[in-house]
Structure formats: C-alpha cells, structure tokens
Amino acid sequence: MTLQILSLIVVGLTFALYIGIAVWARTGSTSEFYVAGKGVNPVMNGMATAADWMSAASFISMAGLIAFLGYTGGAYLMGWTGGYVLMALLLAPYLRKFGKFTVPEFIGDRFYSKAARVIAVIALLVASITYVIGQMRGVGIAFSNLLNVPLTAGLISGMVVVFLYAVFGGMKGITYTQIAQYVVMIFAYTVPAIFIALQLTGNPLPQLGLGSTLAGEETYLLEALDNTLVDLGFDPYTGVAGMSMTNMFLLTLSLMIGTAGLPHVIVRFFTVPRIRDARKSAGWALLFIALLYTTAPAVGAMSMWNMIDMVQPGEVGDPEGNIAIEDLPEWTDRWQETGLLGFEDKNEDGRIQYYNEDNEEFHQMAQEEWGWEGNEIVTLDRDIIVLATPGIANLPNWVIALVAAGGIAAALSTAAGLLLAISSAISHDLLKGVFMPRISEKREMMAARISMAAAILLAGYLGLNPPGFAAEVVALAFGFAAASLFPTLMMGIFYKKMNNYGAIAGMLAGLLVTALYIFIYKGWFFIPGTNMLPDQEAYWLFGIGTGSFGAIGALVNFVVAFVVAKMTAPPPQHIQDLVESVRVPRAD
C-alpha cells in the first residue's frame, strides 16, 4: 500500500470519528453551544483543554522553531507552559465561580459597563483572529502534505472540514471531538519521537535521548550538533544567539501572560459542573500538555541533526560529502509539490550544499575554496520539520501517516476552539449583550454559526498570506491578549477598587500601543508583505521584537488603568462586594 493511500485511510478514519462525535453531541441550546451545558467531567475536560491548548503552533511549529533557534527557542516552550500555570492558578477558578459564558461578559459585568464589554470583544477578536491565522496555516500545511497538493488547495480543504464539525457541534461537540483529537495527537507526536530517539541514541525516551550520546559513539547528540553547525558557519545549537537576553525575557513574559489571557482556553473552565472541578481540570490538562511539551525539545534537536546529516553526511566542503540531486530521498518529492521545500543547483555540480549565508566571512571562504554560489536549499519552511521528520528518519509509512493525522488534529482542535470564542463574542456579547438583548435563543445560535463561518473564510484568506510562520503568528496573538485582556482580568479579580474608566482606558491603551508597534514592523495583516520598517533587531525600539512587545503593552495597560482609576470615582459598593465574593473560597 502506498504512503498516499495509507495516509488518506488513516486521516479519513479520524475525520469520520470527529464528525461522528460532532453529530452525536450536536447542541440544542445556547448553554450547550457556549459551555457544553457545564457538565463535562474534569479529566475529560483536562484532555480537551490540552488539545485546545496544543495548537498547530505546538504540534507542527514549535519543534521546528526550536530546531532552527536552538536554545533561544526555549522561550516559546517556557512562555506557553508557564502561562498555563498562571491561568490555572490566578484566573480559571475565579472566572468559573463568577459563572458567565464568556470573558467579555465577565468584564462587562465586573466593570458595570457595556463599553468595557464591547472593547473586550474587540480585543478578543483581534487576538483570536490573529491566532487562528496560524492555525489555518497549520491546517493548510498538513492537508497539502496529505493530499500532495499546493498550500492553497490544502488550506481550502481544511477550511471545509473545520466548517463541518465546528459550526454544527458548538462547545459540546468540540469538547468531545477534542478528547479524541488529543489521543490521536499525543500518539502521533510521541511514537515517531521514540523511534528517532532509539535510532539516534539507543534511548527509548526522547527526553533522556536529548542528553545522551549518539548510538555507537562517545559524542553527545547536542555536542555533535553544535560542532556540525559551527563547521557550517552557524552559531552553536546550545548557544545564546539570535536574540538578546532582554528580548528573550520579554518574549517569555509576553507569552506567559498572553497565555493566561486567552479567552478560548479560559472558557474551557466554564464547562465543568463545579469550581473545584475547574481546579482539577487544570491539573489534568497540565499533565496531558507536559507529555508533548517535554518531548518537543528532543524532536527539534533530533530533526535538525537528521536534516543536516542528509545534506552534509561527510566532511564540510568535501564535494563527496554533499548529497547528489538524483539521490535526494523520496520524502523531499512530496514537500517540493507543496512549495514549502525547494532545491536549486546554483553551481551546477550536481550536488546540494547548505551553509550560513548571513556569515559574510564564512560565505566568502566557501565561495573561494569550494566554489559555493549560495544555499542550494532555496526554500525550507520551518513549519514542515515535524511532519517531515518521520520521512527524514526513514520510519515506516504507518508512522508518517499517523503524524499527518496528528498534525491535522492539532490544527483543527485549536481552530475550532478559537472560532467558537469568536462566534460567542459576536453573537452573545455584541448582539445579545449590547445591541439586541431580546434576541431569541434560536436566532442567537444562528448568528453564532454565521459569524463562525465568516471567521473561517477570513482566517483562511489570511492564512494564505501570514506575517510569519505558524508559531511566530501565534506569538503575535499572545501579545495582543497580554496587552489587553490579561491585565483587565487580573485587576477585575484582585483589585476591587478598579473602576470602569480605568479598565476601559487600560484596555484601549495596551491594545493600541501593541497593535501600532506590530503594524509598524510587520505590516497590517490585510495588506500582506507591506512593512513600514524591516522586522529586524537593528530597527526595533530598544531592541524589543514584535513577538515580545505584548509585555510592554501589558505594562502600559496596568499603568494607565491605575492612573485613571485614581483620578475617577471608585466602583459602586455592590461591585466591590461582588469582587470579594468571587475571591472567597466556597465548598462545592
């Protein structure tokens, strides 16, 4: 059986499972559509939360990002994991106790203001739509590899699947679908990692294999990787390079507090019956997340080693050590069809060479001594690393098919959660909460489904023209959430004297300053590729990258909110009493 047919069978079976679950768990009320009727078991909710959390950025992009950035790529790992802990400890139980459907609903009621609710909706939409762009890109990459078609066709196929089970299933259908997706995802991620760890180090645990010696040798994997990259003109894999320590700190902080403010994850804690179940869900979710997040650094390092070993299996600069074009392995053909991998024999020697073009001294030496005329891997998208790794390592076809199914599950699970958060914000918070308070339940659900379908179309279009690779786009979304929603939620829970004027001013200031900074260096998303300034460290304000600026936006939010609150009247006493009641533990 060919790889194409086997992959289609495996992915087809998982699709049948997902759509079957969505039909079985179809919603009949707004409570089921928004929060699954608040009846999900904590363990199952923890698994669904993990699937919602481990997006295409985690499954498809994070290991590839770590593979190319090395040590500094750990900022993404630390930020996303630490942020989940922040959310579980500081936000989830209190918001569940408040008992509302959505984050904007909490902000609107806590700050006794429809304006605050509308601004929270705007912040949610900006963060969620930016986030879903990364997910739709992941969907497109996974489908283009599966169907052996260009990225555009793959993305359109993924949009159709998301529409089928997300629009009709609501939170209840999405929750049970995500449980199945987590199982598929974790097997698809860990099984190849175990194979590759055994192959390279003889150790079956990838987490331990990362620190082990290469099989049959006395050299450690990371040491060998460092030496080879230096020989090719790159920085050591384990060295601190490509990002200042200040920028790395701010990126980690931005991802942490952005994580804690993400509405589509917070809403998962509204789906359990009791407050203590929200705490249990958080613990289970952290355990399920750790299975993938502790494996990702090993996958990144081992993937980079296999990729380099393919191109440079011998001595650096030795023509016989470079792979001949006719000997390129079969897996490269599939990825070249997608347009995400490409080769060009620039010096016409029939072989492929790859060195560091940015190192001018090394570049000149390679030209003079080896006749090198530039990198001959002309296209290498970071987001393909995880999906391509089983093929690079010559693993069995069923493993490659399993990874394809896992990549699709990762992208679809988070895309569905994000789309539900978007539709809830529009139908429940804007229409019912502000503009049409007497709207019927049936019309509200119809509005939610229409807005979700519109969001799919918008995210699909922007996914074809993203402002970066999947994890980079997701980092921007976290920056928006960090600058706008996280400070407002924290002040709403822990500072009873924060009033509506302070909350509104803080959200606007944090969101606007962050959006302006990203606009200047990235170009507005609706005008792909248009930059006012290059997105390079030499041009950044105080060396702060676009993905790191959310932490600065959050600081602006806090400062503006406190200053405005001190200059205006305190909130009514019943609001202060409400905040006190939310923070007081209750046995249930």
C-alpha positions as CSV (number, residue, x, y, z in Angstrom):
1,M,0.0,0.0,0.0
2,T,1.4,3.4,-1.0
3,L,2.1,6.1,1.6
4,Q,-0.6,8.4,-0.1
5,I,-3.3,5.8,0.2
6,L,-2.3,4.8,3.7
7,S,-2.3,8.4,4.9
8,L,-5.7,9.1,3.3
9,I,-7.1,6.0,5.1
10,V,-5.7,6.9,8.5
11,V,-6.8,10.6,8.2
12,G,-10.1,9.6,6.8
13,L,-10.9,7.4,9.7
14,T,-10.0,10.1,12.2
15,F,-12.3,12.6,10.3
16,A,-15.1,10.1,10.4
17,L,-14.6,9.8,14.2
18,Y,-14.5,13.6,14.7
19,I,-17.6,14.3,12.5
20,G,-19.4,11.4,14.1
21,I,-18.8,12.8,17.6
22,A,-19.9,16.2,16.5
23,V,-23.2,14.8,15.2
24,W,-23.7,12.7,18.3
25,A,-23.0,15.7,20.6
26,R,-24.8,18.3,18.5
27,T,-26.1,21.2,20.5
28,G,-29.7,22.1,21.2
29,S,-29.4,25.2,23.4
30,T,-27.1,28.2,23.8
31,S,-25.7,26.7,27.1
32,E,-24.6,23.6,25.3
33,F,-23.2,25.7,22.4
34,Y,-21.2,28.0,24.5
35,V,-20.2,25.9,27.6
36,A,-21.3,22.3,26.9
37,G,-24.1,22.6,29.5
38,K,-21.4,22.9,32.2
39,G,-21.5,19.1,32.6
40,V,-18.0,17.9,31.4
41,N,-16.0,15.5,33.6
42,P,-12.8,17.2,34.9
43,V,-10.4,14.5,33.5
44,M,-12.1,14.7,30.1
45,N,-12.2,18.5,30.2
46,G,-8.4,18.4,31.0
47,M,-7.8,16.3,27.9
48,A,-10.0,18.6,25.8
49,T,-8.2,21.6,27.2
50,A,-4.8,20.1,26.4
51,A,-6.0,19.5,22.8
52,D,-7.4,23.1,22.6
53,W,-4.1,24.3,24.0
54,M,-1.7,22.3,21.9
55,S,-2.3,24.0,18.6
56,A,-0.6,23.8,15.3
57,A,2.0,26.1,16.8
58,S,2.7,23.4,19.4
59,F,2.5,20.3,17.3
60,I,3.7,21.5,13.9
61,S,5.7,24.6,14.5
62,M,7.3,24.6,18.0
63,A,9.8,21.8,17.4
64,G,10.7,23.3,14.0
65,L,11.2,26.7,15.7
66,I,13.4,25.1,18.4
67,A,15.3,23.2,15.7
68,F,16.3,26.5,14.0
69,L,16.6,28.7,17.0
70,G,18.2,26.2,19.4
71,Y,18.5,27.4,23.0
72,T,16.6,30.7,22.4
73,G,13.6,28.8,21.0
74,G,13.1,27.6,24.6
75,A,11.4,31.0,25.3
76,Y,8.3,29.7,23.5
77,L,8.3,26.5,25.5
78,M,8.7,28.3,28.8
79,G,6.3,31.0,28.0
80,W,3.4,28.8,26.9
81,T,3.9,26.3,29.7
82,G,4.3,28.9,32.4
83,G,1.4,30.9,31.1
84,Y,-0.9,27.9,31.5
85,V,0.1,27.6,35.2
86,L,-0.6,31.3,35.7
87,M,-4.1,30.9,34.1
88,A,-4.8,27.8,36.2
89,L,-3.8,29.4,39.5
90,L,-4.9,33.1,39.1
91,L,-7.8,33.2,36.7
92,A,-9.7,29.9,36.0
93,P,-11.2,29.1,39.4
94,Y,-12.4,32.7,39.9
95,L,-13.9,33.1,36.5
96,R,-15.7,29.8,36.8
97,K,-17.1,31.0,40.2
98,F,-18.4,34.1,38.5
99,G,-20.5,31.8,36.3
100,K,-20.7,33.6,33.0
101,F,-20.4,32.2,29.4
102,T,-17.6,34.4,28.1
103,V,-14.6,36.6,29.1
104,P,-16.2,39.8,27.7
105,E,-19.3,39.0,29.7
106,F,-17.3,38.9,32.9
107,I,-15.5,42.2,32.0
108,G,-18.8,43.9,31.2
109,D,-20.5,42.8,34.4
110,R,-17.4,43.3,36.7
111,F,-16.8,46.8,35.3
112,Y,-20.6,47.6,35.1
113,S,-20.2,48.9,31.5
114,K,-21.4,47.8,28.1
115,A,-18.5,49.9,26.6
116,A,-16.0,47.7,28.6
117,R,-17.7,44.6,27.2
118,V,-17.5,45.9,23.6
119,I,-13.8,46.8,24.0
120,A,-13.2,43.3,25.4
121,V,-14.9,41.8,22.4
122,I,-12.7,43.8,20.1
123,A,-9.5,42.7,22.0
124,L,-10.8,39.1,21.9
125,L,-11.4,39.3,18.1
126,V,-8.0,40.8,17.4
127,A,-6.2,38.2,19.4
128,S,-8.3,35.2,18.3
129,I,-8.3,36.1,14.6
130,T,-4.5,36.6,14.7
131,Y,-4.2,33.2,16.5
132,V,-6.5,31.4,14.1
133,I,-4.4,32.6,11.1
134,G,-1.6,30.5,12.5
135,Q,-3.9,27.5,12.9
136,M,-5.3,27.8,9.4
137,R,-1.7,27.9,8.1
138,G,-1.0,24.7,10.0
139,V,-4.2,23.2,8.6
140,G,-3.1,24.1,5.1
141,I,0.4,22.7,5.5
142,A,-0.9,19.4,6.9
143,F,-3.5,19.0,4.2
144,S,-1.2,20.0,1.4
145,N,1.2,17.2,2.5
146,L,-1.6,14.7,2.9
147,L,-3.1,15.4,-0.5
148,N,0.2,16.1,-2.2
149,V,-1.2,19.5,-3.5
150,P,-0.1,23.1,-3.2
151,L,-0.6,25.0,0.1
152,T,-3.7,26.9,-1.2
153,A,-5.6,23.7,-2.1
154,G,-4.6,22.2,1.2
155,L,-5.9,25.2,3.2
156,I,-9.2,25.2,1.4
157,S,-9.7,21.5,2.2
158,G,-9.0,22.2,5.8
159,M,-11.5,25.1,5.9
160,V,-14.2,22.7,4.7
161,V,-13.5,20.2,7.5
162,V,-13.4,22.8,10.2
163,F,-16.7,24.2,9.0
164,L,-18.4,20.8,9.1
165,Y,-17.7,19.9,12.7
166,A,-17.2,23.2,14.4
167,V,-20.1,25.2,13.1
168,F,-22.7,22.5,13.9
169,G,-21.2,21.0,17.0
170,G,-20.7,24.0,19.3
171,M,-18.8,23.7,22.5
172,K,-20.4,20.3,23.4
173,G,-19.4,18.8,20.1
174,I,-16.0,20.4,20.1
175,T,-15.2,19.2,23.6
176,Y,-15.8,15.5,22.9
177,T,-14.1,15.9,19.5
178,Q,-11.0,17.4,21.1
179,I,-10.8,14.4,23.5
180,A,-10.4,12.2,20.5
181,Q,-8.1,14.6,18.9
182,Y,-5.8,14.7,21.9
183,V,-5.4,10.9,21.8
184,V,-4.6,11.0,18.1
185,M,-2.3,13.9,18.6
186,I,-0.2,12.6,21.5
187,F,0.3,9.2,19.8
188,A,1.3,10.9,16.6
189,Y,3.9,13.1,18.4
190,T,5.4,10.6,20.8
191,V,5.6,7.4,18.7
192,P,7.9,8.9,16.0
193,A,9.9,10.6,18.7
194,I,10.5,7.3,20.4
195,F,11.6,5.7,17.1
196,I,14.0,8.5,16.3
197,A,15.4,8.6,19.9
198,L,16.1,4.8,19.6
199,Q,17.6,5.3,16.2
200,L,20.0,8.1,17.1
201,T,20.8,7.4,20.7
202,G,19.6,3.9,21.6
203,N,17.4,5.5,24.4
204,P,13.6,5.0,24.0
205,L,12.7,8.1,26.0
206,P,13.2,11.2,23.8
207,Q,13.5,13.4,26.9
208,L,16.6,11.4,28.0
209,G,17.8,10.8,24.5
210,L,18.3,14.6,24.1
211,G,21.1,14.4,26.7
212,S,22.5,11.0,25.5
213,T,25.4,10.1,23.3
214,L,24.9,9.1,19.7
215,A,24.4,5.4,19.2
216,G,27.8,3.6,19.0
217,E,29.7,6.8,19.7
218,E,31.1,8.7,22.7
219,T,29.9,12.1,21.4
220,Y,26.8,13.6,22.9
221,L,24.0,14.4,20.5
222,L,24.0,18.1,21.4
223,E,27.8,18.3,21.3
224,A,27.8,16.8,17.8
225,L,25.0,19.1,16.7
226,D,27.0,22.2,18.0
227,N,30.2,21.1,16.2
228,T,28.5,20.5,12.9
229,L,26.6,23.8,12.9
230,V,29.8,25.7,13.7
231,D,31.5,23.9,10.8
232,L,28.7,25.1,8.5
233,G,29.2,28.7,9.7
234,F,26.2,28.8,12.1
235,D,26.1,29.6,15.8
236,P,26.2,26.6,18.2
237,Y,22.8,25.0,18.8
238,T,23.1,25.3,22.6
239,G,24.5,28.9,22.5
240,V,22.6,32.1,23.2
241,A,22.4,33.7,19.8
242,G,19.9,35.4,17.6
243,M,18.1,37.0,20.5
244,S,19.2,39.3,23.3
245,M,18.6,38.1,26.9
246,T,16.3,41.1,27.4
247,N,14.3,40.3,24.3
248,M,14.2,36.6,25.4
249,F,12.9,37.6,28.8
250,L,10.2,39.9,27.4
251,L,9.2,37.2,24.8
252,T,8.8,34.6,27.6
253,L,6.8,37.1,29.8
254,S,4.6,38.1,26.9
255,L,3.8,34.5,26.0
256,M,3.1,33.7,29.7
257,I,0.7,36.5,30.4
258,G,-0.8,36.2,26.9
259,T,-1.5,32.6,27.5
260,A,-3.2,33.4,30.8
261,G,-5.5,35.9,29.0
262,L,-6.5,33.7,26.0
263,P,-10.4,33.5,26.0
264,H,-10.7,30.3,24.1
265,V,-8.7,28.4,26.8
266,I,-10.3,30.2,29.8
267,V,-13.8,29.3,28.5
268,R,-12.9,25.6,28.9
269,F,-13.1,26.0,32.6
270,F,-16.7,27.2,32.3
271,T,-17.7,23.8,31.0
272,V,-17.3,21.8,34.3
273,P,-20.1,21.4,36.9
274,R,-18.3,22.9,39.9
275,I,-15.5,25.3,40.9
276,R,-13.3,22.6,42.4
277,D,-13.7,20.7,39.1
278,A,-12.1,23.7,37.3
279,R,-9.0,23.3,39.5
280,K,-8.9,19.5,38.8
281,S,-9.3,20.2,35.1
282,A,-6.3,22.5,35.3
283,G,-4.1,19.8,36.9
284,W,-5.1,17.1,34.4
285,A,-4.6,19.5,31.5
286,L,-1.1,20.4,32.7
287,L,-0.2,16.7,32.9
288,F,-1.5,16.0,29.4
289,I,0.3,19.1,28.0
290,A,3.6,18.0,29.6
291,L,3.6,14.8,27.6
292,L,4.1,16.8,24.4
293,Y,6.0,19.8,25.7
294,T,8.7,17.8,27.3
295,T,9.1,15.8,24.0
296,A,9.3,18.9,21.7
297,P,13.0,19.9,22.5
298,A,14.2,16.4,21.7
299,V,12.2,16.3,18.5
300,G,13.6,19.7,17.5
301,A,17.3,18.7,18.1
302,M,17.0,15.3,16.5
303,S,15.2,16.7,13.5
304,M,17.9,19.3,13.0
305,W,20.6,16.6,13.2
306,N,18.8,14.4,10.7
307,M,18.3,17.3,8.3
308,I,22.0,18.3,8.5
309,D,23.1,14.8,8.2
310,M,21.1,14.4,5.0
311,V,22.8,17.4,3.3
312,Q,26.3,17.1,4.9
313,P,26.9,13.4,5.7
314,G,30.7,13.8,5.2
315,E,33.4,16.4,5.8
316,V,32.3,20.1,5.3
317,G,33.4,21.4,2.0
318,D,34.1,17.9,0.6
319,P,32.0,17.6,-2.7
320,E,31.6,13.9,-2.0
321,G,30.1,14.8,1.4
322,N,27.2,16.6,-0.3
323,I,24.1,14.7,-1.4
324,A,23.7,14.3,-5.2
325,I,20.5,15.8,-6.6
326,E,19.4,12.4,-8.0
327,D,19.9,10.8,-4.6
328,L,17.5,13.2,-2.8
329,P,15.2,10.9,-0.7
330,E,11.6,10.3,-1.7
331,W,10.2,12.4,1.1
332,T,11.6,15.5,-0.4
333,D,9.4,15.0,-3.6
334,R,6.2,15.3,-1.6
335,W,7.3,18.5,0.1
336,Q,8.5,20.1,-3.1
337,E,5.0,19.6,-4.5
338,T,3.6,21.8,-1.7
339,G,6.1,24.6,-2.5
340,L,7.4,24.5,1.1
341,L,10.7,22.9,0.2
342,G,12.8,23.6,-2.8
343,F,16.3,22.9,-4.2
344,E,18.5,24.6,-6.8
345,D,21.9,23.5,-8.1
346,K,23.4,27.0,-8.3
347,N,27.0,26.0,-9.1
348,E,25.8,23.1,-11.4
349,D,27.9,20.5,-9.7
350,G,25.0,18.0,-9.4
351,R,25.1,18.2,-5.5
352,I,23.3,20.2,-2.8
353,Q,25.3,22.5,-0.4
354,Y,24.0,24.3,2.6
355,Y,26.0,26.9,4.6
356,N,25.3,30.1,6.6
357,E,24.7,32.9,4.0
358,D,24.5,35.5,6.8
359,N,28.1,34.9,7.9
360,E,29.9,37.1,5.4
361,E,33.4,35.7,6.3
362,F,32.3,32.1,6.0
363,H,30.3,33.0,2.9
364,Q,33.4,34.4,1.2
365,M,35.6,31.5,2.3
366,A,33.1,28.9,1.0
367,Q,32.9,30.7,-2.4
368,E,36.7,30.8,-2.8
369,E,37.6,27.4,-1.5
370,W,34.6,25.3,-2.5
371,G,33.0,27.1,-5.5
372,W,29.8,27.7,-3.5
373,E,27.4,30.2,-5.0
374,G,24.7,30.3,-2.3
375,N,22.5,28.0,-0.4
376,E,21.0,25.3,-2.7
377,I,18.2,24.5,-0.3
378,V,16.4,27.6,-1.5
379,T,13.1,27.0,0.3
380,L,12.8,25.4,3.7
381,D,9.7,26.3,5.7
382,R,10.2,25.8,9.4
383,D,6.7,24.5,9.8
384,I,7.4,21.3,7.9
385,I,10.0,19.9,10.3
386,V,7.8,17.8,12.5
387,L,5.6,16.5,9.6
388,A,8.7,15.7,7.5
389,T,10.8,14.2,10.3
390,P,9.4,10.6,10.0
391,G,10.3,10.6,6.3
392,I,13.8,12.1,7.0
393,A,14.4,9.3,9.6
394,N,13.1,6.6,7.2
395,L,10.4,5.5,9.6
396,P,7.6,3.2,8.4
397,N,4.8,4.6,6.3
398,W,2.2,4.0,9.0
399,V,4.2,6.3,11.3
400,I,4.3,9.0,8.6
401,A,0.5,8.6,8.2
402,L,0.0,8.8,11.9
403,V,2.0,12.1,12.2
404,A,-0.1,13.6,9.3
405,A,-3.3,12.7,11.2
406,G,-1.8,14.2,14.4
407,G,-0.8,17.5,12.7
408,I,-4.3,17.9,11.3
409,A,-5.8,17.1,14.7
410,A,-3.7,19.7,16.4
411,A,-4.6,22.4,13.9
412,L,-8.3,21.6,13.8
413,S,-8.8,21.3,17.6
414,T,-7.5,24.8,18.4
415,A,-9.0,26.3,15.3
416,A,-12.4,25.0,16.5
417,G,-11.9,26.5,20.0
418,L,-10.8,29.8,18.6
419,L,-13.7,30.0,16.2
420,L,-16.2,29.3,19.0
421,A,-14.7,32.1,21.0
422,I,-15.0,34.4,18.1
423,S,-18.6,33.4,17.4
424,S,-19.5,33.7,21.1
425,A,-18.1,37.2,21.3
426,I,-20.1,38.3,18.3
427,S,-23.4,36.6,19.0
428,H,-23.6,36.5,22.8
429,D,-21.5,39.6,23.8
430,L,-22.3,42.0,21.0
431,L,-25.7,41.0,19.7
432,K,-27.4,39.7,22.8
433,G,-25.4,41.6,25.4
434,V,-25.4,45.1,23.7
435,F,-27.4,45.6,20.5
436,M,-30.2,43.0,20.6
437,P,-30.9,42.0,24.2
438,R,-34.3,40.4,23.3
439,I,-32.9,38.2,20.6
440,S,-34.3,34.6,20.7
441,E,-32.1,31.7,21.6
442,K,-32.6,30.2,18.1
443,R,-31.6,33.4,16.3
444,E,-28.6,33.8,18.7
445,M,-27.3,30.4,17.7
446,M,-27.9,31.2,14.1
447,A,-25.9,34.4,14.4
448,A,-23.1,32.4,16.2
449,R,-22.9,29.9,13.3
450,I,-22.9,32.6,10.7
451,S,-20.1,34.6,12.4
452,M,-18.1,31.4,12.8
453,A,-18.4,30.6,9.1
454,A,-17.3,34.2,8.3
455,A,-14.4,33.9,10.6
456,I,-13.3,30.7,8.8
457,L,-13.3,32.4,5.5
458,L,-11.4,35.4,6.8
459,A,-8.8,33.3,8.7
460,G,-8.4,31.1,5.6
461,Y,-7.6,34.1,3.4
462,L,-5.1,35.5,5.9
463,G,-3.6,32.0,6.4
464,L,-2.5,32.2,2.8
465,N,-0.7,35.5,3.5
466,P,0.6,35.2,7.1
467,P,3.0,37.7,8.6
468,G,5.3,34.8,9.6
469,F,5.5,31.1,10.3
470,A,2.8,29.5,12.5
471,A,4.5,29.9,15.9
472,E,5.5,33.5,15.1
473,V,2.0,34.5,14.2
474,V,0.6,32.8,17.3
475,A,3.2,34.8,19.4
476,L,1.6,38.0,18.0
477,A,-1.8,36.8,19.1
478,F,-0.5,36.2,22.6
479,G,1.0,39.7,22.6
480,F,-2.5,41.1,21.9
481,A,-4.1,39.1,24.7
482,A,-1.2,40.0,27.1
483,A,-1.6,43.7,26.4
484,S,-5.4,43.9,26.6
485,L,-7.2,41.1,28.4
486,F,-4.8,39.7,31.0
487,P,-4.3,43.0,33.0
488,T,-8.0,43.7,32.9
489,L,-8.9,40.2,34.2
490,M,-6.3,40.4,36.9
491,M,-7.4,43.8,38.1
492,G,-11.0,42.7,37.9
493,I,-10.4,39.8,40.3
494,F,-7.7,41.1,42.6
495,Y,-8.3,44.9,42.8
496,K,-11.8,45.7,43.9
497,K,-11.3,49.4,43.5
498,M,-10.5,49.2,39.8
499,N,-13.4,51.1,38.1
500,N,-14.9,51.0,34.6
501,Y,-13.0,54.1,33.4
502,G,-9.6,52.6,34.4
503,A,-10.4,49.2,32.8
504,I,-11.6,50.8,29.5
505,A,-8.6,53.2,29.3
506,G,-6.1,50.4,30.2
507,M,-7.5,48.0,27.6
508,L,-7.5,50.7,24.9
509,A,-4.0,51.9,25.7
510,G,-2.5,48.4,25.8
511,L,-4.2,47.1,22.7
512,L,-3.5,50.3,20.6
513,V,0.2,50.6,21.5
514,T,0.8,46.9,20.8
515,A,-1.1,47.0,17.5
516,L,0.7,50.1,16.4
517,Y,4.1,48.6,17.1
518,I,3.2,45.4,15.3
519,F,1.7,47.4,12.4
520,I,4.9,49.4,12.0
521,Y,7.3,46.4,11.9
522,K,5.1,43.6,10.5
523,G,2.7,45.4,8.1
524,W,-1.1,45.2,8.6
525,F,-2.5,41.7,8.1
526,F,-4.9,42.8,5.4
527,I,-2.0,44.1,3.3
528,P,0.3,41.1,3.3
529,G,4.0,41.9,2.9
530,T,3.8,45.7,3.4
531,N,6.3,46.8,6.1
532,M,6.8,50.3,7.2
533,L,10.1,49.2,8.8
534,P,12.0,46.0,8.4
535,D,11.2,43.5,11.2
536,Q,14.9,43.3,12.3
537,E,16.5,43.9,15.7
538,A,18.5,46.9,14.4
539,Y,15.2,48.8,13.8
540,W,13.3,47.7,16.9
541,L,12.5,50.1,19.7
542,F,15.1,49.4,22.4
543,G,15.7,46.0,20.7
544,I,12.2,44.7,21.6
545,G,10.9,42.3,19.0
546,T,7.3,42.3,17.7
547,G,6.6,39.0,19.5
548,S,7.9,40.4,22.8
549,F,6.1,43.7,22.8
550,G,2.9,42.3,24.4
551,A,4.7,42.5,27.8
552,I,5.3,46.2,27.3
553,G,1.6,46.6,26.2
554,A,0.5,44.9,29.4
555,L,2.7,47.3,31.5
556,V,1.1,50.3,29.7
557,N,-2.4,48.8,30.4
558,F,-1.7,48.4,34.1
559,V,-0.2,51.9,34.5
560,V,-2.9,53.7,32.5
561,A,-5.7,51.8,34.3
562,F,-4.3,52.6,37.8
563,V,-3.7,56.3,37.0
564,V,-7.2,56.7,35.5
565,A,-8.9,54.8,38.4
566,K,-7.2,57.0,40.9
567,M,-8.4,60.1,39.2
568,T,-12.1,59.0,38.9
569,A,-14.8,57.7,41.3
570,P,-14.4,54.2,42.8
571,P,-16.7,51.4,41.6
572,P,-20.1,51.1,43.4
573,Q,-20.1,49.2,46.7
574,H,-22.1,46.2,45.3
575,I,-19.4,45.7,42.6
576,Q,-16.7,45.7,45.3
577,D,-18.8,43.2,47.3
578,L,-19.1,41.1,44.1
579,V,-15.3,41.0,43.7
580,E,-14.9,40.0,47.4
581,S,-17.4,37.2,46.9
582,V,-15.6,35.9,43.8
583,R,-12.3,35.6,45.7
584,V,-13.7,33.9,48.8
585,P,-13.3,30.1,48.7
586,R,-16.5,28.1,48.7
587,A,-17.0,24.4,49.4
588,D,-18.9,22.9,46.5
